Amino acid sequence: MLEAREEAAAADVPGPRGVSVRLEPIVRLAQAADGVPNVSPDGRSVAIEASSDAGWAVRVGDPPPPGGFTARIEARSLEPRRRGQLLRTVEGPWVLGRGATDDGFLLERPREDGGRDLVLAGWQAGMRTIADDGWCNAFAAASTDGALAWSRRMPEGGPWQLVVQRGDTRRELEVPAGTSWLLPTFAGDGTGMFALCLSGNALKAAWLPFGPDGLPDARATVAPRHGAVLSLRGTLSTAVRATMPAGGIAASPPGRADLTVWTPDAGTMVTWLPGGRPEPLGRGSAAGVMIDDDNALVTDGRRLLRHRLGAPGMVDGAIADGAWVVRPTTRSPASFVAFRLLGGQVEFATLTLEAEAR
């Protein structure tokens, strides 16, 4: 149900040096308590779980409970002239995915036998099947140039395997003994992809570079050249939670070669460039996105802050009150969509970086 828009004036607040941040509310919508909005790369549309009784186990790949579950997925417009306008609904046993394109958003359909299908639902109509091969397919991501990647395992359980598809070419990556490969993310500069590897209790981020065909080698997972430890108490649940705060293209914004992810043991966001060490984005940050090589926008659960990298003694600067989570867009490096979860509701806003007059 569409709620009345909060009548709040746009705010201009200090940002990185020479830049101001303009935060302008768009719309407030009803949303399921455990849902995380899925924003299109161009920032013009969003998919939300308006209602869902799916438990956490279903969200991390388990079959539906004996009584099943149901959800109502809504696609809404974020464009200025169509604020919050309903574009379409999808109802039934669906789980909102973690990726989207300008053409549609990813959905998962769990099955009673443990299998799980992946589809791309158009923002206004239509559905395109990505995977319905009897495997449990989950955690899909989409690149801005049309590639797709996801994890899969046998319906009865077992290790997770990465699958990457570009055009008509689909590649299944090897699964070394004792590992599971999860939650792929395409690098914003188009040179490769990241994935999380769970080996025993060790949760690591790994870099999988693309070859000439625009896909990683099938053996890229055997001995990745670059990796970073995120947790020594890793589980499937912590892996999923590690990627939730930086969903879609926020984990590696357009043009960037690094990964932004939450670290369960440290309880904060980090940015990781392959070949280096993860750098914390402040202390206790719950979500974050890189806006340039020196700055990130993060939330500490109470405020939106500007964090300056490479300056451990500098206090993070306050941008706005409220736990705003920021998503980049492909429209411009200065144009973002922000949202905050309000207990059964989600509020959206545009966030724009503007050069200050000299």
N, C-alpha and C positions, 0 to 999 in steps of 0.2 A: 504494500500500500504506500502510495506516494504521500510523504508528509509535507507540511507547509515549509517553504524555504525560510530559513532564519534570516531576518532582515538585518544584516550586519554590513557596515560599510567596509569596503576593501581597505586593507592595511598595508602601508608602506613602511618597512622596517629595515634596519641596517643588515647587510649581508657581507660577503667578502669585500675586501678593500676596493673601493671604486664602484661597488654594485649595491643596489637596493633590492629587496625582495618584496614583491607585491602578492599578497594572499587574498583571494576573492572567493567567498563561498558561492557554490553553485546550487546544490540541492541536498536534502536529507531524505534517506530512504530507509524502509524497514529491511532488516537483514537477520538471518539466523545467527545465533550467538557464536558459533564456531567458524563462521564463514570469513573468507578473505576475498575482497573484490579482485576481479581479473580485468585489468584495464588494457584496451587495445594499444598497440604501439604508437598509433597516431594521436592517442588521447581523446578521441571523439566518442568512444563507446565504452561501456563497462558491463560485465556480467557479474551478478551477485546471486547468492543463495538467499532468496527472500524468506524461505522457510525450509527446514530439513530436520529430520529426526535420525539422520545417520550418526552412528557412534564413532568414536575415534578409531576403533579397530577397522571399521569399513574404510575410513579415510586413509589408512596406511596399508591397504591392500588385502584385508581379510574379506571372506565372503559375507553376504548379508546375513543378519541374524535370522532365526527361524521364522519370525513374524514379518520379515522384510523391513523395508523402510521406504520413505517417499520424500521427495524434495520438489520445490518449485524454484526453478532457475529463471531469473529475469535478465534480459538484455535491455539496457537503458542508454539513452543519449546523454552525452556530456557537452554537446555543442551549445553555444550561447543562446541560440534561438529556439532550442528544443531541450531545455534543461530538465533532465529526468524523464523525458518522454519514453514511454514503454515501446520498445522495438519488437520484442517477441517474448514468449514464455516457453519453457520446456518443463514438463511435469512428469514425475515417475521416479523410479529408483536410479537417480543420477547423482554423481558427485562432480562438482565443479572442478575442472582441471587447473593447472598452474601456469598455463601458457595461452597466448592468443596471437592472432594476426589481425591485419586490418580487414580481413574477410570474415573472421569468425573467432570463436572461442572453443577451447578444448573441453571435452566432457568425458567422464568415465562411467561405464555401465557395468557394475558388478553383477555376476551371475551366481546362482545357488551352488553350482558345481565348483566354484573357486575361480573360474575364468572371469575375464574382465575385458570389455571392448573399449576402444578409443574412437571417438568421432570428433570432427570439427563442425560445430554448429554455426551456420551463417548468422550474422548479426540481426538479420531481419527474417530469413527463411532458409530452409534447406539444411541437410546434414550430409557430410562426406565421411564415409568410414575410413579410418586410418588402420585399425587392426581389429579383426574379429576371428582370430585363428585358433581359439580355444585356450590360449595362454592367458595368464593374468597380466594384463598390460596396464601400466600405471605411470604416474609422475612425468607425463610428457611435457616437452618444451618445444617452442617454435622459434625459429630465427626470423629476422626481418626480411630475409631473401627466400623464404619458403621451405627451408629444411626443417625436419622434425626429428626428435630423438626422445626415447622413452626407455623405461626399464620393464623387463618382463620376467616371470618365473612360471614354473609349472603350476597348474591349478591346485595341486595338493601341497604346494610349498616348495622350499628349496632355495638355492641362491638366485639372486637377481642378475640378469644379463642386460647389457645395453644394446639397443637397436637404433640405428641412425638411417634416415631416409632423405635423399635429395632427388627430386624428380621421380623417375622410375627405378632408381637404384636404391636398394635396401641392403644394409650391411649389419650383421650380427657380430658383436665383438666377443672375443674369448673371455672366459671366466676362470681365472686361476683358482686352484683348489683353496678352499677356506675363505673365499671372498664373495662379496655381493657388491654390485655396481648400481648406483642409485642416482636419481635426481639430476639428470644432465642439464647443463646450462651452456648456451652458445656464447662464445666471446663476442663482445660488441664490435671488435675490429675484423671479424670474419675469418680469423686465421686458425681457429680450432674450437674446442669445447672443453668445459670443465665437467667433472662428475665426482660424486662422493663415493668412496670405497670403504666398506665396512669389513674389517678383518679381525675376527674375534671381538674384543672390546675397543679396538682402535678405529676411530673414524677419521679418514683423511680426505682432503681435497686433492684431486689429480688433474693434471693438464694433458689433454689428448689432442695433439696438433693435426690439422688436416693435411692430406696429401694433395697431389695435383687434381684429383677428382672431387675435391671439396668434402671429403669424408675422412675420418680417422682410419688408420690401418686396423685390420681385424685383430692384430696382436698388440695394439697400443696399450691395452690394459694389462699385459703380461708383466711389464717392468717399466712403468711410466718414468720418464726422465725427471719430471718435476712433480713434487707433492708437498703437502703441508698437513701436519697433524692438527685436527680440530678438537678431538676429545679422546681420552683414554678410558672413558666409560660409555662408549657409543652403543646405541641400539638403533633399530629401524625407526622408532619414535623420535629419538633425538636427531637423527638425520633429517627427517621430515621437518621437524621444528626448526632446524638450523637454516633451512631455505625459505621458510614462510615469510620472514620479515622483508626479504628482498625478492619478491616474486616478479615473474615476467622478465622484461629487459632491465629491471632495476639491478639485478645481480651483476650485470656487465653491460652498462649503457652503451649506446651507439658510439663506435670509434674507440672504445676502451679495450684494453687487453687484460684487465684484472677482474677478480671475483670478489664480490661483497657477500659475506655470509655471517651468520650468528654462531658464536663458539659456545657450546653448552657448558664446558668446564669453567671458562672465565666469565660467562654470563654477559658478553658484550659483542658488538659487531666488529668485524675486522675486514680489511681489504687485503687481498693477496695477489701479487704479481708473480707468475711462475719464475723460479730462479731466485726469489727472495724469501723473506719471512713475512708471515701475516702481521699487519700493523693494526693495532686496536683503533677503533673510531670512538675515542673517549672511553669513559668508565661507565659501565652499566647501560650502554645504549641498547635499545630494544629493536630498533630498525634504523636503516641508513641507506644513503645513496651517494655515490661520488658525483660531484658536479664539475670538477676539473682536477688536475693533478695535485693540487694543494688543499682542496676543500671538499668537505662532505656535509650533507644535511642529515642530521640524526635526531631521533627522539629518545628521551630518557624515560618515557612513560607519562611525563607531565607537560613537557614543553618540546617545541621544535627548536633545535640548536644548530649553529654553524660550528663544525669542528675543523680545526686547522691541522693538517698532517705535518709531521716532523717538528712539532712544537709541543712537547709533552708538558711543559709548564704553563702553557697558555690556557686560560679558562674559556670553555666553550661559550660562544655568544648566543644569547636568546634571540630567536626569530619571532616566535609566536607562542602563546599559551595553548595548551592542548597537545595530545599525543598524535600529532600529524605524521602520517607515513607518506613518503614522497615517491612518486613513480615518474621516471623520465619519459619523454615522448620523442618521436622521430621528426616532429614538426620543426623543432629548433632546439639547440643546446640550452636555450634559456627558458623553454616552456615545459612545465611539469604539471602533473595532476597529483593532488594531495587528498588523503582521506583520513578520517579518524573514526574509530569504532566507539559507539556510545551505548552499549548494552541493549541490543535488539534493534539498533539503528546504525547507519553509517552516513557520515556527512562528507561530501566532496567539495573540493575547491580547486581553482586554478592557482598555480604558483609560478610567478614570472620573475626572472632576474632582469633587472633594468640598470643600465649604466647611469651613474649619478652625474648630474650636471656639474661641470667644473667652473 
